[in-house]
Amino acid sequence: MISYLLFSIKRRWFSFGSLIIFSLGFFITLALVFMDMWFLQNQVITIQWPPHLSTHLEAYEYFEFTDNDAMINISFTPPSQYTVYPHTTNVSSETLTSLITYAHQRYALEQFDTETQNQIVVMLEPMIETSQSTSSVLPIMIISFLYFTLLGFSSNLSSDILSEKHSQALLMILSTLKRREYFLMKVYQSWINIFIQSVLVSSSILLAILLRVNMDQGKGLLSFLYEQQWIPLRFESFSQIIRILTDNTQFSLSIVFAGISFVIGLMTCMLFLLWMSLKAQRSEELASIQTPYYILIVLMYYVSLWINELQGFSQSVSSWIIHVPILSMIFHPLQLATSSVPIQISVLSILIALSLLIFILKGSYNAFKTQSI
């Protein structure tokens, strides 16, 4: 059993195709970490700025404000109309709108005395406490990452067993292994494959970050992301972000709970698809069984995005949807990333998902045990 397990893992991870895929993945990660250098082509964007706003901006690394013609031209029509003319840079209209709004509000405040300014700021910028502190970009990134990971792994177990069954290799394997040993070995192999891929992906990200740290501590990338309005705060280095995260015990626990919840859901999906696929005798039948499954996964992806966009609906269903197995593998990590979830609720969600996993594991094993080879 151990020998065959090691052989299967070696065949999966030491192939030429796997090497090419992870090499491409590393270079894509490297390109993202050095995004600011190629996205702006090491060039500072010049902006023709209305003179009355020139003293009402914070310092930016990638923007230079001037009164002359520039890459981006902005005109001003009193009392408060600004026109951004067409340009060929990669600066988004949202970023320019944010810059103009910030500067114009500061300019307008200067028309009043200090006491009046303070009163206006209190009136226009009230203190609002909310648990939804992240932008909509982060939830979309989380949902997309979890979905594509699920899509990539979900059919591995069933495809592996059925390919050996249809090639008659399973008969030879079962001559030396009991069905229970073979089935458990395939489950262990799936866990190990998930762990290895997680380590490889994490290692490629860590290596790319280390290369960027040796260059400028990540300051250029973080400044670029902040100036493009992709992150809400300006950070000076990656180490500053790490310190903030490690000092937050609740966040550290959230990462652990999110990982456990997703892995349990992923294994449940893999075993459920195997259970359904064992009835297939030919590749055509296998496709007819797996296609509806993939359609359901796609629907779950779009429903997740839709629920996330409807903030009121998202808040009303979040209290129970993280307790629904399968759905919790996406919504539990999403809730942990975007809001504070009590520990007891996270533990209950994981226990419910684990109960379904055990049920699906027994059901798929019984189906495999009674299946004719």
Secondary structure, 3 states (H helix, E strand, C coil): CHHHHHHHHHHHHCCHHHHHHHHHHHHHHHHHHCHHHHHCCCCCEEEECCHHHCCCCCCCCCEEEECCCCCEEEEEECCCEEEECCCCCCCCHHHHHHHHHHHHHHHHHCCCCHHHHHHHHHHHCCCCCCCCCCCCHHHHHHHHHHHHHHHHHCCHHHHHHHHHHHCCHHHHHHCCCCHHHHHHHHHHHHHHHHHHHHHHHHHHHHHHHHHHHHHHCCHHHHHHHHHCCCCCCCCCCHHHHHHHHHCCHHHHHHHHHHHHHHHHHHHHHHHHHHHHHCCCCCHHHHHHHHHHHHHHHHHHHHHHHHHHHCHHHHHHHHHHHCCCCCCHHHHHHHHHHHCCCCHHHHHHHHHHHHHHHHHHHHHHHHHHHHCCC
